[in-house]
Every structure is written in C-alpha cells, then in structure tokens.
C-alpha cells in the first residue's frame, strides 16, 4: 500500500495496533489445533483494509470505543471465514502467496474453522448485546452467499447482463465493505440515517474495488495475486467482457462466447479474447464505471465535516483505483 498507506493509517495507527492484539485474543480457544491455525491466519494477514474502514468511519464521527473494536473484530472474523470457505469451494491451494488452510489441513478442518469464526461473531455480539452490529454483519453474510450462488447460476449460461453483474459484485464484494462502514458508524452514533449513508458509501467503494479487480485480468502484471486471464479461464463474466459482448457484432459475440465456454484453457485463445476486449473499448468503459462509483462515494464523504479521518477515507478511495494488486 506504500506511502499512501501510511497516510491512510496515520489517524488510526494506535487503534489498529491495539486491534491486532484484541482480535488475536478473541480468536483463542481451548483446542490447540484451532489455536495453531488461527496463529497461522493472523501471521499471514493482508492489507487489513476492512478494519481500517471501521476505525476511520468511527473516528471521523466520534470517539473510538470498545464497541468499535468489537465491530472491527466481527468484520475480520466474517471476512476470514468467507476466505477460508471460498478456498474450499474453489479448491484453491494458495492465498496471498501462502498455502490456504485446505491445502495444509484439508477441507473438513478448513470448513470447521470457518464455521468457528462465524460462531465467534454470534457469541461476542450477543454477549455484549450488540444487536445492531449483529444485524449488519448477518445481512452481509446472507448477501455474500446469495452473490456467490447467483454468479454460479449465471455462469452456467454465460448470459450475465450488466445489471446482474453489478448485483453480483454488490453482494459478493461490496456488501462487506458497506457493513464495515455501517458498523463503524453504529459503534459511535445512534443516528441510523448517518449509518445508512455510510453503508451506501462503503457499497460504492466496494463496487469500485471489484471493478478494479476485474481490470487486473486484462493487464500484464506480476504484482497481483492472480495470473492474467484467470477470470476467462474460470468462465467468470466480468465487466470488460460483458460490455464487449453487448456492443460487438453477432458474429464476434458468438466467437467470444465459444472462446470462454470451450477454449478457456487455450492460452493463445484467451490472449486473443483479452486483446479483442482491449481493442473494442472494454477497458475504457470499465475504467469509466469505476471512476463513476468512486466519485459517488467521495460525494457522500463530503456530506460530513472535514477532518483527518475523512481525508484518509478519501485517500482510501483513491488507493482502491490506483492499487497494483
């Protein structure tokens, strides 16, 4: 995340440090195997973008408190659970350059660990009567599952419209970032209108984030965690391809669909599809949509008084569009 990362983290550096200790503590159990696995997960943590959203939103609006730390823990527990379950579903053996849990401990243990993290969210929230936070994260879990299933259903026919695509990414990716922002707001404020506005902010950022991820499939880079063309190989219909299918000739559309359906493991054919999408405006259109969502998000931020946390959130939105992995 580089220098921009340091500027984003600066207003919440102390809170993030304390959060790491609290989060690790919240994951502890009486089962030594589980403790070994959770230690492995904590050690390979990623950018921690989601808890950063929780703390920046909370601090933008008021004073960070114990409920804010619990909100960040809920989000991180859910995010970790969904990643663990995703790796099982996708039969993926690597995650951020590390072996996935299912690669090291097999599917059964990975699924149970994911379930354990979800149960911890329920226990901590009910023990502290954080029912507003529990509702927020429960809606996110429901939508993530629905988004995954909708994508699987549509991928079989390759008939995803732009409208359905945005609904899938809203549920699969954006809903958790939206939950971060709403949970951060609820931890310091009882104003539901404010919480809903910031939920919308998070949703818009999440959609821009996923659109940027889709663009990586069409750009040559060794920095990112997935090889170029992997979405095509996995028959995922992303925005550059959907736009190109909707704007090209009937003949070209047929060739594109055949390429994704029957020749998705042919490296030469995949490269040809990528080149065709680039030459037919798919990348430009996708970038335009990404900036549109990001600018809408920044407009919501500007409804709130300016302070260092609001500035950091604006930098976070910029980072989402500029990141290289």
C-alpha positions in Angstrom: 0.0 0.0 0.0 3.1 2.2 0.1 3.3 5.9 1.2 -0.4 6.4 0.6 -1.0 3.5 3.0 1.0 5.3 5.8 -1.1 8.4 5.3 -4.3 6.4 5.4 -3.3 4.5 8.6 -1.8 7.6 10.4 -5.0 8.8 12.1 -5.8 5.2 13.4 -2.3 3.8 13.9 -2.7 3.2 17.6 -6.2 1.8 17.2 -5.0 -0.7 14.6 -2.1 -1.8 16.8 -4.5 -2.4 19.7 -7.0 -4.1 17.4 -4.5 -6.7 16.3 -3.9 -7.8 20.0 -7.7 -7.8 20.7 -8.5 -9.7 17.6 -5.9 -12.4 18.2 -7.3 -12.7 21.8 -10.9 -13.0 20.5 -9.9 -16.0 18.3 -8.4 -18.1 21.1 -9.9 -21.4 22.0 -9.2 -24.5 24.2 -8.4 -26.6 21.2 -4.6 -26.4 20.4 -5.2 -27.3 16.7 -7.5 -24.4 16.3 -5.0 -22.0 18.0 -2.3 -23.2 15.7 -4.5 -22.5 12.7 -5.6 -19.1 13.9 -2.0 -18.1 14.6 -1.2 -19.1 11.0 -4.1 -16.9 9.7 -3.1 -13.9 11.8 0.5 -14.2 10.7 -0.4 -14.0 7.0 -2.9 -11.1 7.3 -3.4 -8.9 4.3 -3.8 -5.2 3.9 -6.5 -5.1 6.7 -8.5 -2.7 4.7 -11.8 -3.7 6.2 -11.0 -3.0 9.9 -9.3 0.3 8.7 -12.7 1.4 7.3 -14.4 0.6 10.6 -11.9 2.7 12.6 -11.7 5.6 10.1 -15.5 5.9 9.9 -15.9 5.7 13.7 -13.1 8.3 14.3 -14.5 10.6 11.6 -17.8 10.7 13.5 -16.7 10.4 17.2 -14.5 8.6 19.7 -13.4 5.0 19.1 -14.6 2.8 22.0 -14.8 -0.9 22.9 -17.8 -1.4 20.6 -15.7 -0.1 17.7 -13.1 -2.8 18.4 -15.8 -5.4 18.5 -17.2 -4.1 15.2 -13.8 -4.5 13.6 -13.4 -8.0 15.1 -16.8 -9.1 13.7 -15.9 -7.9 10.2 -12.5 -9.5 10.3 -13.9 -12.8 11.6 -16.5 -12.9 8.8 -14.0 -11.9 6.2 -11.6 -14.6 7.3 -14.4 -17.2 7.4 -15.6 -16.3 3.9 -12.0 -16.5 2.5 -11.5 -19.9 4.2 -14.8 -21.3 2.8 -14.0 -19.7 -0.6 -10.7 -21.6 -0.9 -12.6 -24.9 -0.2 -15.3 -24.1 -2.7 -12.8 -23.1 -5.4 -10.3 -25.9 -4.5 -7.7 -23.2 -4.2 -4.4 -24.1 -2.5 -2.8 -20.6 -2.3 -4.0 -17.4 -0.7 -1.8 -14.2 -0.8 1.3 -16.2 -1.5 0.7 -18.6 1.4 -0.8 -22.1 1.4 -4.5 -22.0 2.1 -6.0 -23.8 5.1 -7.5 -26.5 3.0 -4.1 -27.1 1.4 -2.4 -27.6 4.8 -5.2 -29.1 6.9 -7.7 -30.5 4.3 -11.3 -29.4 3.5 -13.0 -30.7 6.6 -10.9 -28.8 9.0 -11.0 -25.6 6.9 -14.8 -25.7 6.8 -15.0 -26.2 10.6 -12.5 -23.3 11.2 -14.7 -21.0 9.0 -17.8 -22.1 11.0 -15.9 -21.4 14.3 -15.1 -17.8 13.2 -18.8 -17.3 12.3 -19.9 -18.6 15.7 -17.4 -16.3 17.5 -19.2 -13.4 15.8 -22.5 -14.6 17.2 -21.2 -15.2 20.7 -19.3 -11.9 21.1 -22.2 -9.8 19.7 -24.9 -11.5 21.8 -22.7 -11.4 25.0 -22.3 -7.6 24.5 -25.9 -7.1 23.3 -24.5 -5.6 20.0 -27.7 -6.5 18.2 -27.4 -3.6 15.7 -23.9 -4.8 14.7 -25.1 -8.4 14.6 -27.9 -7.5 12.1 -25.4 -5.5 10.0 -22.9 -8.4 9.7 -25.7 -11.0 9.3 -27.1 -9.2 6.3 -23.6 -9.1 4.8 -23.1 -12.9 5.3 -26.5 -13.6 3.6 -25.7 -11.4 0.7 -22.2 -12.8 0.2 -23.7 -16.3 -0.1 -26.5 -15.1 -2.4 -24.0 -13.3 -4.6 -21.8 -16.4 -5.0 -24.8 -18.6 -5.8 -26.2 -16.0 -8.3 -22.8 -15.9 -10.0 -22.7 -19.8 -10.2 -26.2 -19.9 -11.6 -25.5 -17.3 -14.3 -22.0 -18.5 -15.2 -23.5 -21.8 -16.5 -25.3 -19.9 -19.3 -22.8 -17.0 -19.7 -25.9 -14.7 -20.0 -24.9 -12.1 -17.4 -26.3 -8.7 -18.2 -24.6 -5.6 -16.8 -27.4 -5.2 -14.3 -26.9 -8.7 -13.0 -23.2 -8.3 -12.9 -23.5 -5.2 -10.6 -25.9 -7.0 -8.4 -23.4 -9.9 -8.1 -20.5 -7.7 -7.1 -22.6 -5.6 -4.8 -23.5 -8.7 -2.9 -20.2 -10.6 -3.2 -17.7 -7.8 -2.5 -19.3 -4.5 -1.7 -21.7 -5.7 1.0 -18.8 -6.5 3.4 -17.1 -3.1 2.9 -20.6 -1.5 3.3 -21.0 -3.4 6.6 -17.6 -2.1 7.8 -18.7 1.5 7.3 -22.1 1.0 8.8 -20.7 -0.9 11.8 -18.1 1.8 12.4 -20.8 4.4 12.4 -23.1 2.4 14.7 -20.3 1.9 17.2 -20.1 5.7 17.9 -23.5 7.1 16.8 -27.2 6.2 17.3 -28.2 8.1 14.1 -29.5 5.5 11.7 -29.6 7.9 8.8 -25.9 8.6 9.2 -25.2 4.8 9.4 -27.2 4.2 6.2 -25.4 7.0 4.3 -22.1 5.5 5.2 -23.3 2.0 4.3 -24.0 3.4 0.9 -20.5 5.0 0.8 -19.0 1.6 1.6 -21.1 -0.1 -1.1 -19.9 2.3 -3.8 -16.3 1.9 -2.7 -16.7 -1.9 -2.7 -18.1 -1.9 -6.3 -15.2 0.3 -7.5 -12.8 -2.1 -5.7 -14.3 -5.1 -7.5 -14.3 -3.4 -10.9 -10.5 -2.7 -10.4 -10.0 -6.4 -9.6 -11.8 -7.2 -12.9 -9.4 -4.9 -14.8 -6.4 -6.9 -13.5 -7.4 -9.8 -15.6 -6.7 -7.7 -18.7 -3.4 -6.1 -17.6 0.0 -7.7 -17.6 1.4 -7.5 -14.0 3.4 -9.8 -11.9 2.4 -8.0 -8.7 -1.1 -9.2 -8.4 -2.2 -12.5 -6.8 -3.8 -14.0 -9.9 -2.4 -14.7 -13.3 -3.7 -12.6 -16.3 -6.7 -14.2 -17.9 -7.7 -16.3 -14.9 -11.3 -14.9 -14.9 -11.7 -16.1 -18.5 -10.2 -19.4 -17.7 -12.7 -19.8 -14.8 -15.6 -18.6 -17.1 -16.3 -15.5 -14.9 -18.2 -12.8 -16.8 -16.6 -9.5 -15.7 -17.4 -6.0 -16.9 -14.8 -5.6 -19.7 -16.1 -8.8 -21.3 -19.8 -8.1 -20.7 -19.5 -4.6 -22.3 -17.7 -6.0 -25.3 -20.3 -8.8 -25.8 -23.1 -6.2 -25.7 -21.5 -3.8 -28.2 -19.9 -6.1 -30.8 -21.4 -7.9 -33.9 -23.4 -11.1 -33.6 -20.5 -13.0 -35.2 -17.9 -11.6 -32.8 -20.2 -12.3 -29.9 -20.6 -15.9 -30.9 -16.7 -16.2 -31.2 -16.3 -14.6 -27.7 -18.9 -16.9 -26.0 -17.3 -20.0 -27.7 -13.9 -18.9 -26.6 -15.0 -18.6 -22.9 -17.1 -21.8 -23.0 -15.0 -24.2 -24.9 -11.5 -22.7 -25.3 -10.9 -21.1 -21.9 -7.9 -23.4 -21.3 -6.3 -22.5 -24.6 -3.7 -19.8 -23.6 -3.5 -18.4 -27.2 -7.3 -18.1 -27.5 -7.5 -16.4 -24.0 -4.9 -13.9 -25.1 -6.9 -13.2 -28.3 -10.0 -12.6 -26.2 -8.1 -10.2 -23.9 -6.7 -8.3 -27.0 -10.2 -8.1 -28.6 -11.7 -6.7 -25.4 -8.9 -4.1 -25.2 -9.4 -3.0 -28.8 -13.2 -2.8 -28.6 -13.4 -0.3 -25.7 -14.0 -2.8 -22.8 -11.2 -1.4 -20.7 -12.0 2.2 -21.2 -15.7 1.6 -20.4 -14.8 -0.4 -17.2 -12.4 2.4 -16.0 -15.1 5.0 -16.6 -17.6 3.0 -14.5 -15.0 2.5 -11.7 -14.4 6.3 -11.5 -18.1 6.9 -11.6 -18.7 4.8 -8.5 -15.6 6.1 -6.7 -16.7 9.7 -7.3 -20.2 9.0 -6.0 -18.6 7.6 -2.8 -16.4 10.7 -2.4 -19.5 12.9 -2.8 -21.1 11.1 0.2 -17.9 11.6 2.3 -18.2 15.3 1.6 -21.5 15.4 3.4 -19.6 15.1 6.6 -17.3 17.7 8.3 -13.7 17.6 7.1 -11.2 16.1 9.4 -8.1 13.9 9.2 -10.1 10.7 9.1 -12.4 11.9 6.3 -9.2 12.9 4.4 -7.8 9.4 5.0 -11.0 7.8 3.7 -10.8 9.9 0.6 -7.2 8.6 0.1 -8.5 5.1 0.6 -11.0 5.6 -2.3 -8.1 6.8 -4.4 -6.0 3.8 -3.4 -8.8 1.4 -4.4 -8.5 2.8 -8.0 -4.7 3.1 -8.2 -3.6 -0.1 -6.5 -1.5 -2.6 -8.4 -2.6 -5.8 -6.7 
